[in-house]
Structure formats: structure tokens, C-alpha cells
């Protein structure tokens, strides 16, 4: 193995890592905000809003993310109304198109995770809180949210890890993320395996750290999961 080439390749890939993490972070935050709105629509008691929320989740969970990405990046740019709107300076940037597409997609999954976590909160816990005179906001902060968070963490951590891997798709819309740089190195040098293996190792390391962090948080919030002293 050419260790100099391996080292040079690794550092070129690492130089693209901040963009990959930026796409991941912004899309996860955007998706979380949209998901909160979708969950509110599902539990609002309004039949039209519930139907819209169900349709949103079904569409974005039921269609390939790559198609969604192309529709946002190539489709919106083909609409004159978009090109002449105040949103065009943002939507013509591949970074924000990638964030928007990934955010819209993960929102469908996050919404179902949040909704399932809320439904897992025992009904009696809310009734007991009301009997103690807690306001709705106080009950949510002290009772509902902590319980729902414990139920949501396993599925939410899986979604966060999946989103790290999904960021690789933005290499198809001219963003120089980790995978895009790896593919360019492969094409320029005709070395097939090493750039892709190193890129995969970077993604694996990120996800390993994320998984360990979420597992630590889950154990911290769930006393029964903590290791008992022998």
C-alpha cells in the first residue's frame, strides 16, 4: 500500500467532513421543527389537519430520498415562479437544496417517532398530574416529556445515524462532501478501493460516536439499563 497516498487521501476527505456534518445538522434540525408541526397536526383534533399530516408522512416515507432530492434541486429550479421569488437566492444553492430535501424526508420519520413516544406515555400519569394541580405546560415538562423522551431515544438515534449515511446523496448535486471527494480521487487516480474504504471509515466513525452518545444518554435517562455493581 502507498501510505503517502493513503494519508493524502484521508486528509482530503477530512477537509470535506465539515460540509457533511453541516448538511446533517441543519437537515436534522429542520426535520425536527417540521416533525413537531406534523405531530401537532396529528393530535390537534382537526380532521383536515390530521389528513394532511398523514399524507405528508406517507409521501415522504414512501418515496425514495433520491427522488425527493432531485425534485427539490432540479424540479424547483425549473419553475419560473420559484426562480423569480425571494426564495431563489436560497434555493439555487445546492447546500440549502440538500438540507431542504433531507429535512423534509427525515421529518416524516421523526414525526412518527415523536407521535409514538407521546402515545407511549401512560394515560394515568397525565391524570395524576392534573389531580396534583399541574398546568398543561408544567405537566408536559415534568411528566410527559421525560417519559416520551425515554421511549423515543432508541428509534430517534437510529434515524440520526441513518441521516448521516443519507448525507452521501448530496454528492449527486455538486456538493463536495466526503463521498464526492472520494469519488473524484477515485476518478483522478484510478485507485478504486482505498478512497471509498477511507470514506466509509469516516462515516462509520461518526455513526459509532453518535451511537455511543445516544446509548449513554439512554442509560442515563433509564436507571434500569445502568450496569449494576457486582
RODO-2510 file (C-alpha; in nm, 4 decimals, decimal comma):
residues 230
     n   res          X          Y          Z
     1     x     0,0000     0,0000     0,0000
     2     x     0,1143     0,3546    -0,0794
     3     x     0,0964     0,5093     0,2667
     4     x     0,1687     0,8600     0,1410
     5     x    -0,1248     0,8351    -0,0979
     6     x    -0,3437     0,6943     0,1809
     7     x    -0,2514     0,9808     0,4139
     8     x    -0,3095     1,2434     0,1456
     9     x    -0,6452     1,0890     0,0584
    10     x    -0,7502     1,0724     0,4209
    11     x    -0,6793     1,4390     0,4851
    12     x    -0,8562     1,5431     0,1661
    13     x    -1,1610     1,3511     0,2849
    14     x    -1,1359     1,5045     0,6309
    15     x    -1,1337     1,8505     0,4730
    16     x    -1,4800     1,7713     0,3340
    17     x    -1,6105     1,6421     0,6674
    18     x    -1,7326     1,9829     0,7972
    19     x    -1,9686     2,0127     0,4992
    20     x    -2,1049     1,6628     0,5600
    21     x    -2,1658     1,7438     0,9266
    22     x    -2,3234     2,0782     0,8353
    23     x    -2,5700     1,9130     0,5984
    24     x    -2,6516     1,6517     0,8620
    25     x    -2,7000     1,9013     1,1454
    26     x    -2,9092     2,1519     0,9504
    27     x    -3,1317     1,8841     0,7968
    28     x    -3,1886     1,7155     1,1336
    29     x    -3,2834     2,0469     1,2968
    30     x    -3,5121     2,1428     1,0083
    31     x    -3,6674     1,7971     1,0135
    32     x    -3,7277     1,8176     1,3874
    33     x    -3,9078     2,1513     1,3545
    34     x    -4,1264     2,0233     1,0712
    35     x    -4,1913     1,6996     1,2611
    36     x    -4,3118     1,8945     1,5647
    37     x    -4,5644     2,0710     1,3429
    38     x    -4,6755     1,7436     1,1862
    39     x    -4,7254     1,5838     1,5282
    40     x    -4,9283     1,8846     1,6412
    41     x    -5,1486     1,8420     1,3329
    42     x    -5,1947     1,4724     1,4133
    43     x    -5,3088     1,5386     1,7704
    44     x    -5,4916     1,8688     1,7094
    45     x    -5,8314     1,7030     1,6795
    46     x    -5,8888     1,8650     1,3397
    47     x    -5,9760     1,6054     1,0783
    48     x    -5,8393     1,8053     0,7792
    49     x    -5,5094     1,8728     0,9591
    50     x    -5,4789     1,5078     1,0571
    51     x    -5,5356     1,4001     0,6961
    52     x    -5,2692     1,6435     0,5746
    53     x    -5,0234     1,5175     0,8357
    54     x    -5,0907     1,1548     0,7448
    55     x    -5,0429     1,2348     0,3759
    56     x    -4,7141     1,4129     0,4458
    57     x    -4,5763     1,1188     0,6422
    58     x    -4,6956     0,8662     0,3835
    59     x    -4,5414     1,0561     0,0914
    60     x    -4,2012     1,1262     0,2419
    61     x    -4,1662     0,7821     0,3990
    62     x    -4,2995     0,6036     0,0931
    63     x    -4,0827     0,7574    -0,1796
    64     x    -3,7053     0,7316    -0,2329
    65     x    -3,4998     1,0101    -0,0820
    66     x    -3,3001     1,0378    -0,4044
    67     x    -3,6158     1,1260    -0,5997
    68     x    -3,7072     1,3852    -0,3367
    69     x    -3,3572     1,5332    -0,3605
    70     x    -3,3733     1,5601    -0,7396
    71     x    -3,7224     1,7118    -0,7274
    72     x    -3,6031     1,9829    -0,4896
    73     x    -3,2725     2,0546    -0,6651
    74     x    -3,3734     2,0173    -1,0298
    75     x    -3,7518     2,0466    -1,0082
    76     x    -3,7819     2,3737    -0,8171
    77     x    -3,5215     2,5383    -1,0399
    78     x    -3,7387     2,4638    -1,3437
    79     x    -4,0338     2,6621    -1,2061
    80     x    -4,0395     3,0289    -1,3157
    81     x    -4,2379     3,1216    -1,0048
    82     x    -3,9543     2,9907    -0,7878
    83     x    -3,6764     3,1498    -0,9940
    84     x    -3,8437     3,4901    -0,9644
    85     x    -3,9315     3,4615    -0,5958
    86     x    -3,7438     3,5875    -0,2928
    87     x    -3,6564     3,2239    -0,2157
    88     x    -3,4447     3,1805    -0,5280
    89     x    -3,1163     3,3071    -0,3766
    90     x    -3,1514     3,0246    -0,1235
    91     x    -3,2974     2,7507    -0,3429
    92     x    -3,0351     2,7897    -0,6150
    93     x    -2,7680     2,6934    -0,3623
    94     x    -2,7116     2,3141    -0,3662
    95     x    -2,6314     2,3198     0,0061
    96     x    -2,9738     2,4505     0,1021
    97     x    -3,1474     2,2306    -0,1529
    98     x    -2,9786     1,9294     0,0024
    99     x    -3,0693     2,0411     0,3532
   100     x    -3,4297     2,1039     0,2484
   101     x    -3,4699     1,7645     0,0808
   102     x    -3,3117     1,5723     0,3675
   103     x    -3,5020     1,7782     0,6247
   104     x    -3,8381     1,7151     0,4586
   105     x    -3,7653     1,3431     0,4420
   106     x    -3,6446     1,2945     0,7980
   107     x    -3,9399     1,4987     0,9252
   108     x    -4,1727     1,2194     0,8172
   109     x    -3,9773     0,9649     1,0199
   110     x    -3,9196     1,1918     1,3185
   111     x    -4,2897     1,2784     1,3317
   112     x    -4,3842     0,9136     1,3718
   113     x    -4,1120     0,8634     1,6328
   114     x    -4,2372     1,1606     1,8351
   115     x    -4,6018     1,0593     1,7983
   116     x    -4,5304     0,7031     1,9068
   117     x    -4,3355     0,8295     2,2074
   118     x    -4,6232     1,0542     2,3136
   119     x    -4,8713     0,7690     2,2780
   120     x    -4,6472     0,5542     2,4995
   121     x    -4,6929     0,7913     2,7935
   122     x    -4,9375     0,6222     3,0345
   123     x    -5,2723     0,7986     3,0442
   124     x    -5,2752     0,7660     3,4214
   125     x    -4,9607     0,9769     3,4513
   126     x    -5,1393     1,2725     3,2978
   127     x    -5,4454     1,2206     3,5127
   128     x    -5,2315     1,2079     3,8273
   129     x    -5,0539     1,5290     3,7262
   130     x    -5,3857     1,7055     3,6731
   131     x    -5,5069     1,5808     4,0099
   132     x    -5,1988     1,7419     4,1668
   133     x    -5,2952     2,0737     4,0123
   134     x    -5,0246     2,0876     3,7458
   135     x    -5,0818     2,3164     3,4498
   136     x    -5,0624     2,1739     3,0998
   137     x    -4,7166     2,3183     3,0395
   138     x    -4,5812     2,2001     3,3743
   139     x    -4,7281     1,8541     3,3204
   140     x    -4,5635     1,8328     2,9783
   141     x    -4,2261     1,9472     3,1118
   142     x    -4,2150     1,7263     3,4209
   143     x    -4,4214     1,4222     3,3243
   144     x    -4,4944     1,3817     2,9549
   145     x    -4,1652     1,4959     2,8014
   146     x    -3,9279     1,2882     3,0213
   147     x    -4,1302     0,9706     2,9651
   148     x    -4,1712     1,0343     2,5921
   149     x    -3,8004     1,1093     2,5568
   150     x    -3,7035     0,7727     2,7022
   151     x    -3,9374     0,5956     2,4606
   152     x    -3,8207     0,7998     2,1597
   153     x    -3,4438     0,7725     2,2047
   154     x    -3,3809     0,4245     2,0533
   155     x    -3,5718     0,4975     1,7331
   156     x    -3,4501     0,8579     1,7208
   157     x    -3,0858     0,7516     1,7468
   158     x    -3,1385     0,5103     1,4579
   159     x    -3,2849     0,7906     1,2478
   160     x    -2,9931     1,0208     1,3296
   161     x    -2,7456     0,7531     1,2216
   162     x    -2,9439     0,6918     0,9026
   163     x    -2,9316     1,0634     0,8276
   164     x    -2,5518     1,0658     0,8476
   165     x    -2,5465     0,7993     0,5771
   166     x    -2,8139     0,9821     0,3776
   167     x    -2,5940     1,2905     0,3503
   168     x    -2,3825     1,0979     0,0991
   169     x    -2,6577     1,1584    -0,1567
   170     x    -2,5750     1,5290    -0,1740
   171     x    -2,2644     1,4282    -0,3686
   172     x    -2,5042     1,3962    -0,6636
   173     x    -2,5948     1,7667    -0,6572
   174     x    -2,2414     1,9087    -0,6863
   175     x    -2,1687     1,9400    -0,3150
   176     x    -1,8139     1,8479    -0,2143
   177     x    -1,8935     1,6236     0,0779
   178     x    -1,6871     1,3248     0,1901
   179     x    -1,8244     1,0854    -0,0724
   180     x    -1,7965     1,3386    -0,3537
   181     x    -1,4275     1,3960    -0,2778
   182     x    -1,3700     1,0194    -0,2560
   183     x    -1,5277     0,9687    -0,5983
   184     x    -1,3163     1,2463    -0,7501
   185     x    -0,9982     1,0943    -0,6094
   186     x    -1,1021     0,7565    -0,7481
   187     x    -1,1675     0,9031    -1,0930
   188     x    -0,8464     1,1073    -1,0963
   189     x    -0,6142     0,8318    -0,9749
   190     x    -0,7988     0,5183    -1,0911
   191     x    -0,7491     0,3784    -0,7404
   192     x    -1,0878     0,2230    -0,6785
   193     x    -1,0962     0,0818    -0,3292
   194     x    -0,8866     0,2964    -0,0977
   195     x    -1,0748     0,6297    -0,1300
   196     x    -1,4096     0,4567    -0,0813
   197     x    -1,2847     0,2475     0,2105
   198     x    -1,1485     0,5572     0,3843
   199     x    -1,4745     0,7439     0,3199
   200     x    -1,6690     0,4513     0,4642
   201     x    -1,4410     0,4508     0,7684
   202     x    -1,5153     0,8192     0,8278
   203     x    -1,8918     0,7618     0,8105
   204     x    -1,8574     0,4586     1,0378
   205     x    -1,6598     0,6585     1,2948
   206     x    -1,9189     0,9364     1,3016
   207     x    -2,2007     0,6879     1,3483
   208     x    -2,0103     0,4934     1,6125
   209     x    -1,9633     0,8119     1,8151
   210     x    -2,3288     0,9066     1,7669
   211     x    -2,4462     0,5607     1,8686
   212     x    -2,2285     0,5620     2,1804
   213     x    -2,3524     0,9085     2,2772
   214     x    -2,7181     0,8127     2,2390
   215     x    -2,6636     0,4859     2,4275
   216     x    -2,5008     0,6761     2,7129
   217     x    -2,7918     0,9212     2,7207
   218     x    -3,0440     0,6373     2,7117
   219     x    -2,8771     0,4652     3,0065
   220     x    -2,8617     0,7932     3,1955
   221     x    -3,2345     0,8516     3,1490
   222     x    -3,3327     0,4889     3,2136
   223     x    -3,1996     0,3669     3,5500
   224     x    -3,2938     0,0047     3,4783
   225     x    -3,0418    -0,0005     3,1893
   226     x    -2,7471     0,1046     3,4021
   227     x    -2,4955    -0,1625     3,4902
   228     x    -2,5453    -0,2791     3,8454
   229     x    -2,2399    -0,3128     4,0682
   230     x    -2,1407    -0,6743     4,1288
***
